[in-house]
Amino acid sequence: MAEDFYQRLIDKYEPMTEAAFLILVSVRQPIKSEALPAKIAALTQGKLQLGLGTLFTTLHAMTKDYLMTERLDADDQAIYEITGSGAAVLAAERDRLQLLTAILKQEQV
């Protein structure tokens, strides 16, 4: 039953948007919402930035879909962390990207 749930989420999010991908990678460890833009900038070496509207819309949707949890700390700051279903969706996207990379290498692109 859990596999069916995971597969439905994978089907919904695949192919993943850059925003969703970067957010899921960023929340593999608990992180405060205010730290997410800097984390994403560091991951992309400053080449990609998410607008706050995109960031919070995606966070809300992914939390609603149980890809991550949201909790408040003592200072009422939101902290996000990936769930098992979020890890499954991220792994599926990793596999998809690895396949595409292998095709590029094979075709010497």
KOLGU-4560 file (N, C-alpha, C; in nm, 3 decimals, padded with zeros to 5 digits):
<recs>
<n_xx: 00.082 n_yy: -00.120 n_zz: 00.000 ca_xx: 00.000 ca_yy: 00.000 ca_zz: 00.000 c_xx: 00.086 c_yy: 00.126 c_zz: 00.000 mol: A seq: 1 type: MET>
<n_xx: 00.193 n_yy: 00.124 n_zz: 00.080 ca_xx: 00.282 ca_yy: 00.241 ca_zz: 00.083 c_xx: 00.346 c_yy: 00.262 c_zz: -00.053 mol: A seq: 2 type: ALA>
<n_xx: 00.380 n_yy: 00.151 n_zz: -00.122 ca_xx: 00.441 ca_yy: 00.164 ca_zz: -00.254 c_xx: 00.346 c_yy: 00.231 c_zz: -00.353 mol: A seq: 3 type: GLU>
<n_xx: 00.216 n_yy: 00.200 n_zz: -00.344 ca_xx: 00.117 ca_yy: 00.266 ca_zz: -00.431 c_xx: 00.113 c_yy: 00.416 c_zz: -00.403 mol: A seq: 4 type: ASP>
<n_xx: 00.117 n_yy: 00.452 n_zz: -00.275 ca_xx: 00.116 ca_yy: 00.593 ca_zz: -00.236 c_xx: 00.240 c_yy: 00.663 c_zz: -00.292 mol: A seq: 5 type: PHE>
<n_xx: 00.357 n_yy: 00.600 n_zz: -00.274 ca_xx: 00.481 ca_yy: 00.657 ca_zz: -00.326 c_xx: 00.474 c_yy: 00.671 c_zz: -00.477 mol: A seq: 6 type: TYR>
<n_xx: 00.423 n_yy: 00.569 n_zz: -00.545 ca_xx: 00.417 ca_yy: 00.574 ca_zz: -00.691 c_xx: 00.326 c_yy: 00.686 c_zz: -00.740 mol: A seq: 7 type: GLN>
<n_xx: 00.216 n_yy: 00.708 n_zz: -00.671 ca_xx: 00.126 ca_yy: 00.818 ca_zz: -00.709 c_xx: 00.197 c_yy: 00.953 c_zz: -00.695 mol: A seq: 8 type: ARG>
<n_xx: 00.275 n_yy: 00.967 n_zz: -00.589 ca_xx: 00.350 ca_yy: 01.092 ca_zz: -00.570 c_xx: 00.459 c_yy: 01.107 c_zz: -00.676 mol: A seq: 9 type: LEU>
<n_xx: 00.528 n_yy: 00.997 n_zz: -00.706 ca_xx: 00.632 ca_yy: 01.001 ca_zz: -00.809 c_xx: 00.569 c_yy: 01.043 c_zz: -00.942 mol: A seq: 10 type: ILE>
<n_xx: 00.456 n_yy: 00.982 n_zz: -00.975 ca_xx: 00.389 ca_yy: 01.016 ca_zz: -01.101 c_xx: 00.347 c_yy: 01.164 c_zz: -01.104 mol: A seq: 11 type: ASP>
<n_xx: 00.306 n_yy: 01.215 n_zz: -00.988 ca_xx: 00.264 ca_yy: 01.355 ca_zz: -00.981 c_xx: 00.381 c_yy: 01.451 c_zz: -01.000 mol: A seq: 12 type: LYS>
<n_xx: 00.497 n_yy: 01.419 n_zz: -00.942 ca_xx: 00.609 ca_yy: 01.512 ca_zz: -00.941 c_xx: 00.712 c_yy: 01.488 c_zz: -01.051 mol: A seq: 13 type: TYR>
<n_xx: 00.701 n_yy: 01.378 n_zz: -01.124 ca_xx: 00.800 ca_yy: 01.348 ca_zz: -01.225 c_xx: 00.751 c_yy: 01.389 c_zz: -01.363 mol: A seq: 14 type: GLU>
<n_xx: 00.825 n_yy: 01.463 n_zz: -01.443 ca_xx: 00.956 ca_yy: 01.518 ca_zz: -01.409 c_xx: 00.943 c_yy: 01.634 c_zz: -01.311 mol: A seq: 15 type: PRO>
<n_xx: 01.039 n_yy: 01.645 n_zz: -01.226 ca_xx: 01.034 ca_yy: 01.743 ca_zz: -01.118 c_xx: 01.081 c_yy: 01.880 c_zz: -01.167 mol: A seq: 16 type: MET>
<n_xx: 01.016 n_yy: 01.983 n_zz: -01.119 ca_xx: 01.063 ca_yy: 02.119 ca_zz: -01.149 c_xx: 01.194 c_yy: 02.144 c_zz: -01.076 mol: A seq: 17 type: THR>
<n_xx: 01.270 n_yy: 02.239 n_zz: -01.126 ca_xx: 01.394 ca_yy: 02.276 ca_zz: -01.056 c_xx: 01.365 c_yy: 02.317 c_zz: -00.913 mol: A seq: 18 type: GLU>
<n_xx: 01.259 n_yy: 02.393 n_zz: -00.893 ca_xx: 01.224 ca_yy: 02.440 ca_zz: -00.759 c_xx: 01.199 c_yy: 02.323 c_zz: -00.665 mol: A seq: 19 type: ALA>
<n_xx: 01.116 n_yy: 02.228 n_zz: -00.709 ca_xx: 01.084 ca_yy: 02.113 ca_zz: -00.624 c_xx: 01.210 c_yy: 02.031 c_zz: -00.596 mol: A seq: 20 type: ALA>
<n_xx: 01.292 n_yy: 02.009 n_zz: -00.698 ca_xx: 01.414 ca_yy: 01.932 ca_zz: -00.681 c_xx: 01.507 c_yy: 01.998 c_zz: -00.580 mol: A seq: 21 type: PHE>
<n_xx: 01.532 n_yy: 02.127 n_zz: -00.598 ca_xx: 01.625 ca_yy: 02.197 ca_zz: -00.508 c_xx: 01.573 c_yy: 02.202 c_zz: -00.366 mol: A seq: 22 type: LEU>
<n_xx: 01.443 n_yy: 02.218 n_zz: -00.351 ca_xx: 01.385 ca_yy: 02.222 ca_zz: -00.216 c_xx: 01.399 c_yy: 02.085 c_zz: -00.150 mol: A seq: 23 type: ILE>
<n_xx: 01.366 n_yy: 01.978 n_zz: -00.220 ca_xx: 01.378 ca_yy: 01.844 ca_zz: -00.159 c_xx: 01.522 c_yy: 01.812 c_zz: -00.122 mol: A seq: 24 type: LEU>
<n_xx: 01.615 n_yy: 01.848 n_zz: -00.208 ca_xx: 01.757 ca_yy: 01.826 ca_zz: -00.174 c_xx: 01.793 c_yy: 01.906 c_zz: -00.049 mol: A seq: 25 type: VAL>
<n_xx: 01.742 n_yy: 02.027 n_zz: -00.039 ca_xx: 01.775 ca_yy: 02.116 ca_zz: 00.073 c_xx: 01.717 c_yy: 02.070 c_zz: 00.206 mol: A seq: 26 type: SER>
<n_xx: 01.606 n_yy: 01.999 n_zz: 00.204 ca_xx: 01.541 ca_yy: 01.961 ca_zz: 00.330 c_xx: 01.574 c_yy: 01.818 c_zz: 00.373 mol: A seq: 27 type: VAL>
<n_xx: 01.679 n_yy: 01.758 n_zz: 00.315 ca_xx: 01.719 ca_yy: 01.624 ca_zz: 00.359 c_xx: 01.763 c_yy: 01.626 c_zz: 00.505 mol: A seq: 28 type: ARG>
<n_xx: 01.806 n_yy: 01.740 n_zz: 00.551 ca_xx: 01.833 ca_yy: 01.765 ca_zz: 00.693 c_xx: 01.739 c_yy: 01.878 c_zz: 00.735 mol: A seq: 29 type: GLN>
<n_xx: 01.696 n_yy: 01.880 n_zz: 00.860 ca_xx: 01.606 ca_yy: 01.988 ca_zz: 00.903 c_xx: 01.668 c_yy: 02.126 c_zz: 00.873 mol: A seq: 30 type: PRO>
<n_xx: 01.585 n_yy: 02.215 n_zz: 00.822 ca_xx: 01.633 ca_yy: 02.348 ca_zz: 00.786 c_xx: 01.522 c_yy: 02.450 c_zz: 00.808 mol: A seq: 31 type: ILE>
<n_xx: 01.560 n_yy: 02.566 n_zz: 00.860 ca_xx: 01.463 ca_yy: 02.675 ca_zz: 00.878 c_xx: 01.428 c_yy: 02.736 c_zz: 00.743 mol: A seq: 32 type: LYS>
<n_xx: 01.305 n_yy: 02.781 n_zz: 00.730 ca_xx: 01.260 ca_yy: 02.838 ca_zz: 00.603 c_xx: 01.347 c_yy: 02.956 c_zz: 00.562 mol: A seq: 33 type: SER>
<n_xx: 01.390 n_yy: 03.035 n_zz: 00.658 ca_xx: 01.471 ca_yy: 03.152 ca_zz: 00.625 c_xx: 01.608 c_yy: 03.115 c_zz: 00.569 mol: A seq: 34 type: GLU>
<n_xx: 01.654 n_yy: 02.993 n_zz: 00.596 ca_xx: 01.785 ca_yy: 02.948 ca_zz: 00.548 c_xx: 01.778 c_yy: 02.883 c_zz: 00.409 mol: A seq: 35 type: ALA>
<n_xx: 01.658 n_yy: 02.853 n_zz: 00.362 ca_xx: 01.644 ca_yy: 02.784 ca_zz: 00.234 c_xx: 01.701 c_yy: 02.861 c_zz: 00.114 mol: A seq: 36 type: LEU>
<n_xx: 01.673 n_yy: 02.990 n_zz: 00.098 ca_xx: 01.730 ca_yy: 03.060 ca_zz: -00.018 c_xx: 01.883 c_yy: 03.053 c_zz: -00.023 mol: A seq: 37 type: PRO>
<n_xx: 01.947 n_yy: 03.068 n_zz: 00.091 ca_xx: 02.094 ca_yy: 03.062 ca_zz: 00.095 c_xx: 02.143 c_yy: 02.921 c_zz: 00.064 mol: A seq: 38 type: ALA>
<n_xx: 02.073 n_yy: 02.820 n_zz: 00.114 ca_xx: 02.110 ca_yy: 02.681 ca_zz: 00.088 c_xx: 02.101 c_yy: 02.652 c_zz: -00.062 mol: A seq: 39 type: LYS>
<n_xx: 01.992 n_yy: 02.696 n_zz: -00.125 ca_xx: 01.972 ca_yy: 02.673 ca_zz: -00.268 c_xx: 02.078 c_yy: 02.749 c_zz: -00.348 mol: A seq: 40 type: ILE>
<n_xx: 02.108 n_yy: 02.871 n_zz: -00.309 ca_xx: 02.214 ca_yy: 02.947 ca_zz: -00.377 c_xx: 02.348 c_yy: 02.876 c_zz: -00.366 mol: A seq: 41 type: ALA>
<n_xx: 02.377 n_yy: 02.819 n_zz: -00.249 ca_xx: 02.503 ca_yy: 02.746 ca_zz: -00.231 c_xx: 02.506 c_yy: 02.620 c_zz: -00.316 mol: A seq: 42 type: ALA>
<n_xx: 02.395 n_yy: 02.546 n_zz: -00.320 ca_xx: 02.389 ca_yy: 02.424 ca_zz: -00.400 c_xx: 02.413 c_yy: 02.452 c_zz: -00.548 mol: A seq: 43 type: LEU>
<n_xx: 02.362 n_yy: 02.564 n_zz: -00.595 ca_xx: 02.370 ca_yy: 02.597 ca_zz: -00.739 c_xx: 02.484 c_yy: 02.693 c_zz: -00.770 mol: A seq: 44 type: THR>
<n_xx: 02.568 n_yy: 02.718 n_zz: -00.672 ca_xx: 02.681 ca_yy: 02.811 ca_zz: -00.687 c_xx: 02.633 c_yy: 02.947 c_zz: -00.736 mol: A seq: 45 type: GLN>
<n_xx: 02.516 n_yy: 02.986 n_zz: -00.686 ca_xx: 02.460 ca_yy: 03.117 ca_zz: -00.717 c_xx: 02.396 c_yy: 03.129 c_zz: -00.855 mol: A seq: 46 type: GLY>
<n_xx: 02.389 n_yy: 03.019 n_zz: -00.929 ca_xx: 02.336 ca_yy: 03.024 ca_zz: -01.066 c_xx: 02.184 c_yy: 03.019 c_zz: -01.072 mol: A seq: 47 type: LYS>
<n_xx: 02.121 n_yy: 02.964 n_zz: -00.969 ca_xx: 01.975 ca_yy: 02.957 ca_zz: -00.964 c_xx: 01.926 c_yy: 03.013 c_zz: -00.832 mol: A seq: 48 type: LEU>
<n_xx: 01.823 n_yy: 03.092 n_zz: -00.840 ca_xx: 01.759 ca_yy: 03.145 ca_zz: -00.720 c_xx: 01.609 c_yy: 03.128 c_zz: -00.736 mol: A seq: 49 type: GLN>
<n_xx: 01.542 n_yy: 03.097 n_zz: -00.627 ca_xx: 01.397 ca_yy: 03.085 ca_zz: -00.630 c_xx: 01.337 c_yy: 03.212 c_zz: -00.572 mol: A seq: 50 type: LEU>
<n_xx: 01.236 n_yy: 03.265 n_zz: -00.640 ca_xx: 01.162 ca_yy: 03.377 ca_zz: -00.583 c_xx: 01.085 c_yy: 03.329 c_zz: -00.461 mol: A seq: 51 type: GLY>
<n_xx: 01.056 n_yy: 03.419 n_zz: -00.371 ca_xx: 00.987 ca_yy: 03.380 ca_zz: -00.249 c_xx: 00.849 c_yy: 03.321 c_zz: -00.278 mol: A seq: 52 type: LEU>
<n_xx: 00.781 n_yy: 03.371 n_zz: -00.380 ca_xx: 00.650 ca_yy: 03.316 ca_zz: -00.416 c_xx: 00.662 c_yy: 03.171 c_zz: -00.459 mol: A seq: 53 type: GLY>
<n_xx: 00.759 n_yy: 03.143 n_zz: -00.545 ca_xx: 00.783 ca_yy: 03.005 ca_zz: -00.590 c_xx: 00.824 c_yy: 02.918 c_zz: -00.473 mol: A seq: 54 type: THR>
<n_xx: 00.914 n_yy: 02.967 n_zz: -00.390 ca_xx: 00.962 ca_yy: 02.890 ca_zz: -00.276 c_xx: 00.848 c_yy: 02.850 c_zz: -00.184 mol: A seq: 55 type: LEU>
<n_xx: 00.770 n_yy: 02.946 n_zz: -00.140 ca_xx: 00.667 ca_yy: 02.915 ca_zz: -00.041 c_xx: 00.547 c_yy: 02.842 c_zz: -00.101 mol: A seq: 56 type: PHE>
<n_xx: 00.516 n_yy: 02.867 n_zz: -00.228 ca_xx: 00.410 ca_yy: 02.791 ca_zz: -00.294 c_xx: 00.450 c_yy: 02.644 c_zz: -00.305 mol: A seq: 57 type: THR>
<n_xx: 00.575 n_yy: 02.620 n_zz: -00.342 ca_xx: 00.624 ca_yy: 02.483 ca_zz: -00.356 c_xx: 00.635 c_yy: 02.416 c_zz: -00.220 mol: A seq: 58 type: THR>
<n_xx: 00.684 n_yy: 02.486 n_zz: -00.120 ca_xx: 00.691 ca_yy: 02.430 ca_zz: 00.016 c_xx: 00.552 c_yy: 02.389 c_zz: 00.064 mol: A seq: 59 type: LEU>
<n_xx: 00.454 n_yy: 02.474 n_zz: 00.042 ca_xx: 00.318 ca_yy: 02.445 ca_zz: 00.086 c_xx: 00.264 c_yy: 02.320 c_zz: 00.015 mol: A seq: 60 type: HIS>
<n_xx: 00.280 n_yy: 02.315 n_zz: -00.116 ca_xx: 00.229 ca_yy: 02.201 ca_zz: -00.193 c_xx: 00.298 c_yy: 02.071 c_zz: -00.152 mol: A seq: 61 type: ALA>
<n_xx: 00.428 n_yy: 02.076 n_zz: -00.134 ca_xx: 00.502 ca_yy: 01.955 ca_zz: -00.100 c_xx: 00.475 c_yy: 01.910 c_zz: 00.043 mol: A seq: 62 type: MET>
<n_xx: 00.450 n_yy: 02.003 n_zz: 00.131 ca_xx: 00.411 ca_yy: 01.968 ca_zz: 00.268 c_xx: 00.273 c_yy: 01.904 c_zz: 00.267 mol: A seq: 63 type: THR>
<n_xx: 00.183 n_yy: 01.961 n_zz: 00.189 ca_xx: 00.047 ca_yy: 01.906 ca_zz: 00.177 c_xx: 00.049 c_yy: 01.764 c_zz: 00.121 mol: A seq: 64 type: LYS>
<n_xx: 00.144 n_yy: 01.737 n_zz: 00.032 ca_xx: 00.158 ca_yy: 01.604 ca_zz: -00.029 c_xx: 00.245 c_yy: 01.509 c_zz: 00.055 mol: A seq: 65 type: ASP>
<n_xx: 00.282 n_yy: 01.550 n_zz: 00.174 ca_xx: 00.361 ca_yy: 01.468 ca_zz: 00.267 c_xx: 00.502 c_yy: 01.436 c_zz: 00.217 mol: A seq: 66 type: TYR>
<n_xx: 00.557 n_yy: 01.524 n_zz: 00.134 ca_xx: 00.695 ca_yy: 01.505 ca_zz: 00.091 c_xx: 00.793 c_yy: 01.559 c_zz: 00.195 mol: A seq: 67 type: LEU>
<n_xx: 00.742 n_yy: 01.645 n_zz: 00.281 ca_xx: 00.823 ca_yy: 01.700 ca_zz: 00.390 c_xx: 00.731 c_yy: 01.737 c_zz: 00.505 mol: A seq: 68 type: MET>
<n_xx: 00.791 n_yy: 01.752 n_zz: 00.620 ca_xx: 00.715 ca_yy: 01.798 ca_zz: 00.737 c_xx: 00.752 c_yy: 01.942 c_zz: 00.766 mol: A seq: 69 type: THR>
<n_xx: 00.661 n_yy: 02.010 n_zz: 00.830 ca_xx: 00.684 ca_yy: 02.147 ca_zz: 00.875 c_xx: 00.651 c_yy: 02.153 c_zz: 01.023 mol: A seq: 70 type: GLU>
<n_xx: 00.743 n_yy: 02.207 n_zz: 01.101 ca_xx: 00.717 ca_yy: 02.227 ca_zz: 01.244 c_xx: 00.773 c_yy: 02.362 c_zz: 01.283 mol: A seq: 71 type: ARG>
<n_xx: 00.723 n_yy: 02.414 n_zz: 01.393 ca_xx: 00.771 ca_yy: 02.543 ca_zz: 01.442 c_xx: 00.866 c_yy: 02.522 c_zz: 01.557 mol: A seq: 72 type: LEU>
<n_xx: 00.974 n_yy: 02.598 n_zz: 01.560 ca_xx: 01.066 ca_yy: 02.592 ca_zz: 01.673 c_xx: 01.018 c_yy: 02.687 c_zz: 01.783 mol: A seq: 73 type: ASP>
<n_xx: 01.097 n_yy: 02.703 n_zz: 01.886 ca_xx: 01.058 ca_yy: 02.787 ca_zz: 02.000 c_xx: 01.038 c_yy: 02.933 c_zz: 01.961 mol: A seq: 74 type: ALA>
<n_xx: 01.101 n_yy: 02.976 n_zz: 01.852 ca_xx: 01.088 ca_yy: 03.115 ca_zz: 01.805 c_xx: 00.982 c_yy: 03.128 c_zz: 01.695 mol: A seq: 75 type: ASP>
<n_xx: 00.898 n_yy: 03.027 n_zz: 01.680 ca_xx: 00.794 ca_yy: 03.024 ca_zz: 01.576 c_xx: 00.850 c_yy: 03.031 c_zz: 01.435 mol: A seq: 76 type: ASP>
<n_xx: 00.970 n_yy: 02.981 n_zz: 01.417 ca_xx: 01.030 ca_yy: 02.971 ca_zz: 01.284 c_xx: 00.995 c_yy: 02.834 c_zz: 01.226 mol: A seq: 77 type: GLN>
<n_xx: 00.953 n_yy: 02.831 n_zz: 01.100 ca_xx: 00.920 ca_yy: 02.705 ca_zz: 01.035 c_xx: 01.047 c_yy: 02.627 c_zz: 01.004 mol: A seq: 78 type: ALA>
<n_xx: 01.044 n_yy: 02.498 n_zz: 01.038 ca_xx: 01.154 ca_yy: 02.407 ca_zz: 01.008 c_xx: 01.098 c_yy: 02.296 c_zz: 00.921 mol: A seq: 79 type: ILE>
<n_xx: 01.166 n_yy: 02.269 n_zz: 00.809 ca_xx: 01.121 ca_yy: 02.168 ca_zz: 00.714 c_xx: 01.218 c_yy: 02.051 c_zz: 00.713 mol: A seq: 80 type: TYR>
<n_xx: 01.162 n_yy: 01.931 n_zz: 00.692 ca_xx: 01.246 ca_yy: 01.810 ca_zz: 00.682 c_xx: 01.176 c_yy: 01.710 c_zz: 00.591 mol: A seq: 81 type: GLU>
<n_xx: 01.255 n_yy: 01.644 n_zz: 00.507 ca_xx: 01.202 ca_yy: 01.547 ca_zz: 00.412 c_xx: 01.141 c_yy: 01.427 c_zz: 00.485 mol: A seq: 82 type: ILE>
<n_xx: 01.039 n_yy: 01.367 n_zz: 00.425 ca_xx: 00.976 ca_yy: 01.246 ca_zz: 00.479 c_xx: 01.020 c_yy: 01.127 c_zz: 00.394 mol: A seq: 83 type: THR>
<n_xx: 00.974 n_yy: 01.009 n_zz: 00.432 ca_xx: 01.004 ca_yy: 00.890 ca_zz: 00.352 c_xx: 00.949 c_yy: 00.900 c_zz: 00.212 mol: A seq: 84 type: GLY>
<n_xx: 00.828 n_yy: 00.953 n_zz: 00.199 ca_xx: 00.771 ca_yy: 00.969 ca_zz: 00.065 c_xx: 00.848 c_yy: 01.073 c_zz: -00.015 mol: A seq: 85 type: SER>
<n_xx: 00.894 n_yy: 01.178 n_zz: 00.050 ca_xx: 00.976 ca_yy: 01.277 ca_zz: -00.019 c_xx: 01.108 c_yy: 01.218 c_zz: -00.066 mol: A seq: 86 type: GLY>
<n_xx: 01.167 n_yy: 01.132 n_zz: 00.017 ca_xx: 01.292 ca_yy: 01.065 ca_zz: -00.021 c_xx: 01.269 c_yy: 00.973 c_zz: -00.141 mol: A seq: 87 type: ALA>
<n_xx: 01.153 n_yy: 00.905 n_zz: -00.145 ca_xx: 01.121 ca_yy: 00.817 ca_zz: -00.258 c_xx: 01.106 c_yy: 00.898 c_zz: -00.387 mol: A seq: 88 type: ALA>
<n_xx: 01.039 n_yy: 01.012 n_zz: -00.379 ca_xx: 01.021 ca_yy: 01.097 ca_zz: -00.496 c_xx: 01.157 c_yy: 01.151 c_zz: -00.543 mol: A seq: 89 type: VAL>
<n_xx: 01.240 n_yy: 01.192 n_zz: -00.448 ca_xx: 01.373 ca_yy: 01.244 ca_zz: -00.482 c_xx: 01.459 c_yy: 01.134 c_zz: -00.545 mol: A seq: 90 type: LEU>
<n_xx: 01.452 n_yy: 01.013 n_zz: -00.494 ca_xx: 01.529 ca_yy: 00.902 ca_zz: -00.550 c_xx: 01.484 c_yy: 00.871 c_zz: -00.693 mol: A seq: 91 type: ALA>
<n_xx: 01.354 n_yy: 00.876 n_zz: -00.718 ca_xx: 01.303 ca_yy: 00.852 ca_zz: -00.853 c_xx: 01.353 c_yy: 00.959 c_zz: -00.949 mol: A seq: 92 type: ALA>
<n_xx: 01.357 n_yy: 01.083 n_zz: -00.903 ca_xx: 01.406 ca_yy: 01.192 ca_zz: -00.988 c_xx: 01.556 c_yy: 01.176 c_zz: -01.012 mol: A seq: 93 type: GLU>
<n_xx: 01.630 n_yy: 01.136 n_zz: -00.910 ca_xx: 01.774 ca_yy: 01.110 ca_zz: -00.926 c_xx: 01.796 c_yy: 01.004 c_zz: -01.035 mol: A seq: 94 type: ARG>
<n_xx: 01.719 n_yy: 00.895 n_zz: -01.027 ca_xx: 01.733 ca_yy: 00.788 ca_zz: -01.126 c_xx: 01.700 c_yy: 00.837 c_zz: -01.267 mol: A seq: 95 type: ASP>
<n_xx: 01.597 n_yy: 00.921 n_zz: -01.279 ca_xx: 01.559 ca_yy: 00.976 ca_zz: -01.409 c_xx: 01.670 c_yy: 01.064 c_zz: -01.464 mol: A seq: 96 type: ARG>
<n_xx: 01.728 n_yy: 01.147 n_zz: -01.379 ca_xx: 01.837 ca_yy: 01.236 ca_zz: -01.422 c_xx: 01.963 c_yy: 01.157 c_zz: -01.458 mol: A seq: 97 type: LEU>
<n_xx: 01.990 n_yy: 01.048 n_zz: -01.385 ca_xx: 02.105 ca_yy: 00.964 ca_zz: -01.418 c_xx: 02.088 c_yy: 00.899 c_zz: -01.555 mol: A seq: 98 type: GLN>
<n_xx: 01.965 n_yy: 00.856 n_zz: -01.586 ca_xx: 01.937 ca_yy: 00.799 ca_zz: -01.718 c_xx: 01.963 c_yy: 00.902 c_zz: -01.827 mol: A seq: 99 type: LEU>
<n_xx: 01.914 n_yy: 01.023 n_zz: -01.807 ca_xx: 01.935 ca_yy: 01.128 ca_zz: -01.906 c_xx: 02.083 c_yy: 01.161 c_zz: -01.923 mol: A seq: 100 type: LEU>
<n_xx: 02.155 n_yy: 01.163 n_zz: -01.813 ca_xx: 02.300 ca_yy: 01.190 ca_zz: -01.818 c_xx: 02.371 c_yy: 01.078 c_zz: -01.894 mol: A seq: 101 type: THR>
<n_xx: 02.332 n_yy: 00.954 n_zz: -01.870 ca_xx: 02.393 ca_yy: 00.841 ca_zz: -01.940 c_xx: 02.367 c_yy: 00.851 c_zz: -02.091 mol: A seq: 102 type: ALA>
<n_xx: 02.247 n_yy: 00.894 n_zz: -02.129 ca_xx: 02.216 ca_yy: 00.911 ca_zz: -02.271 c_xx: 02.306 c_yy: 01.018 c_zz: -02.333 mol: A seq: 103 type: ILE>
<n_xx: 02.325 n_yy: 01.129 n_zz: -02.262 ca_xx: 02.413 ca_yy: 01.234 ca_zz: -02.313 c_xx: 02.556 c_yy: 01.183 c_zz: -02.332 mol: A seq: 104 type: LEU>
<n_xx: 02.604 n_yy: 01.106 n_zz: -02.238 ca_xx: 02.741 ca_yy: 01.051 ca_zz: -02.249 c_xx: 02.750 c_yy: 00.953 c_zz: -02.365 mol: A seq: 105 type: LYS>
<n_xx: 02.651 n_yy: 00.865 n_zz: -02.374 ca_xx: 02.648 ca_yy: 00.765 ca_zz: -02.480 c_xx: 02.648 c_yy: 00.831 c_zz: -02.619 mol: A seq: 106 type: GLN>
<n_xx: 02.572 n_yy: 00.937 n_zz: -02.630 ca_xx: 02.561 ca_yy: 01.008 ca_zz: -02.758 c_xx: 02.668 c_yy: 01.116 c_zz: -02.775 mol: A seq: 107 type: GLU>
<n_xx: 02.757 n_yy: 01.125 n_zz: -02.678 ca_xx: 02.867 ca_yy: 01.221 ca_zz: -02.679 c_xx: 02.819 c_yy: 01.363 c_zz: -02.704 mol: A seq: 108 type: GLN>
<n_xx: 02.716 n_yy: 01.400 n_zz: -02.634 ca_xx: 02.660 ca_yy: 01.535 ca_zz: -02.645 c_xx: 02.729 c_yy: 01.625 c_zz: -02.545 mol: A seq: 109 type: VAL>
</recs>
